[in-house]
Amino acid sequence: MGTPFRLLVVEDEEADTRLILLALRACGVSEGVQTVADGKEALDYLYRRGAFANRVSLQPALVLMDLHMPRVDGFGVLSVIKSDSVMHVVPVVVLTSSREARDLAQAYALGADGYVVMPMGFDACVTALGAVCRFWLDVNEAPAVCQGSLLRSNVEEKAVMDERQSENSVS
């Protein structure tokens, strides 16, 4: 995990954010980590809105996200990301304290790529996050949307596809 990458951590509890960042650092992941405090900020970051409108960095290669947050919860964020024709390829791993069967089922139904019940102890947290990061950032090939320069909106993406189709039909 020596190469820098983009990792978005979405967590509303400050203590949990600190624990996640410390555990990531212990796993060798300290560069390219962005944190946001809730689902609305996550969507603003991903879609370059509000405070993140001028963000030039690439899309995250992985999103680690809590479920139960104010403004927009993790289920809402998952629903938006996974229903987007471009963004749906970004892996989202849920990090939550919830062991509720309905939360697990709903997260996977909405397209979560993983579901990790946050361990309470630091060593267990390091082990869990290390495994998640090794797979999604080292082993798994990052989706193309993460490798491009700017994410296009659905409207822009459709316009590009329509233009390509009309060029192909003329040829």
PLY file of the C-alpha trace (Angstrom):
ply
format ascii 1.0
element vertex 171
property float x
property float y
property float z
element edge 170
property int vertex1
property int vertex2
end_header
0.00 0.00 0.00
2.88 2.35 -0.72
1.29 4.30 -3.57
-0.94 7.28 -2.79
-4.61 6.80 -3.56
-7.87 8.47 -2.88
-9.98 7.25 -0.01
-13.14 9.00 1.17
-14.16 8.44 4.80
-17.76 9.45 5.60
-18.37 9.48 9.36
-20.33 11.88 11.57
-18.84 10.90 14.93
-15.54 12.71 15.54
-14.19 9.96 17.82
-14.94 7.30 15.19
-13.28 9.42 12.49
-10.14 9.72 14.63
-10.14 5.96 15.27
-10.54 5.21 11.55
-7.74 7.61 10.61
-5.40 6.18 13.26
-6.20 2.64 12.11
-5.63 3.58 8.46
-2.30 5.16 9.39
-1.34 1.96 11.24
-2.17 0.05 8.03
0.14 2.30 6.04
-2.68 4.36 4.55
-2.18 8.00 5.39
-1.94 9.84 2.07
-4.91 10.63 -0.13
-7.53 10.30 2.62
-10.40 12.81 2.65
-12.92 12.91 5.48
-16.42 14.35 5.48
-18.92 14.50 8.34
-22.15 13.31 6.73
-23.85 12.03 3.61
-24.60 15.47 2.20
-20.92 16.40 2.36
-20.05 13.05 0.77
-22.34 13.74 -2.18
-21.01 17.30 -2.46
-17.46 15.90 -2.53
-18.25 13.20 -5.09
-20.23 15.52 -7.37
-17.97 18.55 -6.83
-20.65 20.79 -5.31
-20.64 23.42 -2.58
-17.36 23.57 -0.66
-15.91 20.97 -3.06
-16.95 22.66 -6.33
-13.34 23.48 -7.22
-11.88 20.14 -6.17
-9.47 18.91 -8.82
-8.41 15.60 -7.35
-9.60 12.36 -8.91
-12.59 10.45 -7.66
-11.96 8.15 -4.70
-10.86 4.60 -5.36
-12.84 3.59 -2.25
-15.52 5.09 0.00
-15.69 3.97 3.65
-19.03 5.13 5.04
-21.16 5.01 8.15
-24.88 4.34 7.75
-26.57 6.41 10.44
-25.69 10.07 9.92
-27.54 13.41 9.92
-28.77 15.26 6.81
-28.28 12.37 4.34
-27.68 8.93 5.81
-25.52 6.20 4.30
-28.52 4.54 2.69
-29.31 7.76 0.83
-25.71 8.13 -0.34
-25.60 4.51 -1.49
-28.85 4.98 -3.37
-27.49 8.01 -5.26
-24.06 6.54 -6.00
-25.21 3.11 -7.08
-28.04 4.43 -9.27
-25.70 6.80 -11.12
-24.64 5.46 -14.52
-21.06 6.67 -14.02
-20.52 6.69 -10.28
-21.93 3.22 -9.57
-18.52 1.62 -10.13
-16.95 3.38 -7.12
-16.71 0.76 -4.35
-18.50 1.66 -1.13
-17.76 -0.29 2.04
-20.06 0.37 4.96
-18.34 0.89 8.34
-20.97 0.83 11.04
-21.69 -0.30 14.55
-25.05 -1.69 13.41
-25.51 -5.44 13.53
-29.18 -5.07 12.55
-30.16 -7.59 9.87
-32.37 -5.00 8.15
-29.45 -2.52 7.89
-27.21 -5.20 6.41
-29.88 -6.31 3.93
-30.75 -2.75 2.92
-27.10 -1.74 2.45
-26.43 -4.69 0.14
-29.76 -4.18 -1.68
-28.66 -0.60 -2.42
-25.33 -1.81 -3.81
-22.83 -1.75 -0.93
-19.64 -3.56 -1.86
-18.91 -4.58 1.71
-20.27 -4.29 5.23
-17.91 -4.11 8.19
-19.20 -3.91 11.74
-16.72 -1.59 13.39
-14.75 -3.40 16.04
-14.44 -1.64 19.35
-10.75 -2.35 19.97
-7.99 -0.53 18.09
-6.11 -3.69 17.06
-9.28 -5.27 15.68
-10.05 -2.04 13.81
-6.55 -2.01 12.27
-6.97 -5.65 11.21
-10.40 -5.06 9.67
-9.46 -1.86 7.84
-6.16 -3.36 6.72
-8.03 -6.25 5.08
-10.53 -3.91 3.43
-7.81 -1.60 2.10
-5.59 -4.44 0.91
-8.42 -5.80 -1.19
-10.03 -2.63 -2.52
-6.87 -0.59 -2.97
-4.15 -3.15 -3.71
-5.77 -6.26 -5.17
-8.88 -4.90 -6.85
-8.41 -2.92 -10.08
-9.76 0.61 -9.54
-12.79 1.44 -11.67
-12.24 3.58 -14.76
-14.23 6.48 -13.30
-11.56 6.77 -10.60
-8.74 6.85 -13.13
-10.15 9.65 -15.32
-9.62 13.32 -14.65
-13.15 14.55 -13.99
-16.37 12.71 -13.34
-19.08 13.66 -15.79
-22.65 14.11 -14.70
-25.33 11.81 -16.09
-26.43 14.56 -18.49
-22.89 15.15 -19.75
-22.27 11.41 -20.05
-25.49 10.94 -22.06
-24.55 13.83 -24.36
-21.14 12.28 -25.04
-22.70 8.88 -25.73
-25.34 10.44 -28.05
-22.58 12.31 -29.91
-20.57 9.10 -30.36
-23.63 7.25 -31.63
-24.39 9.93 -34.20
-20.72 9.93 -35.32
-20.83 6.14 -35.70
-24.08 6.24 -37.67
-22.61 8.83 -40.09
-19.48 6.73 -40.74
0 1
1 2
2 3
3 4
4 5
5 6
6 7
7 8
8 9
9 10
10 11
11 12
12 13
13 14
14 15
15 16
16 17
17 18
18 19
19 20
20 21
21 22
22 23
23 24
24 25
25 26
26 27
27 28
28 29
29 30
30 31
31 32
32 33
33 34
34 35
35 36
36 37
37 38
38 39
39 40
40 41
41 42
42 43
43 44
44 45
45 46
46 47
47 48
48 49
49 50
50 51
51 52
52 53
53 54
54 55
55 56
56 57
57 58
58 59
59 60
60 61
61 62
62 63
63 64
64 65
65 66
66 67
67 68
68 69
69 70
70 71
71 72
72 73
73 74
74 75
75 76
76 77
77 78
78 79
79 80
80 81
81 82
82 83
83 84
84 85
85 86
86 87
87 88
88 89
89 90
90 91
91 92
92 93
93 94
94 95
95 96
96 97
97 98
98 99
99 100
100 101
101 102
102 103
103 104
104 105
105 106
106 107
107 108
108 109
109 110
110 111
111 112
112 113
113 114
114 115
115 116
116 117
117 118
118 119
119 120
120 121
121 122
122 123
123 124
124 125
125 126
126 127
127 128
128 129
129 130
130 131
131 132
132 133
133 134
134 135
135 136
136 137
137 138
138 139
139 140
140 141
141 142
142 143
143 144
144 145
145 146
146 147
147 148
148 149
149 150
150 151
151 152
152 153
153 154
154 155
155 156
156 157
157 158
158 159
159 160
160 161
161 162
162 163
163 164
164 165
165 166
166 167
167 168
168 169
169 170
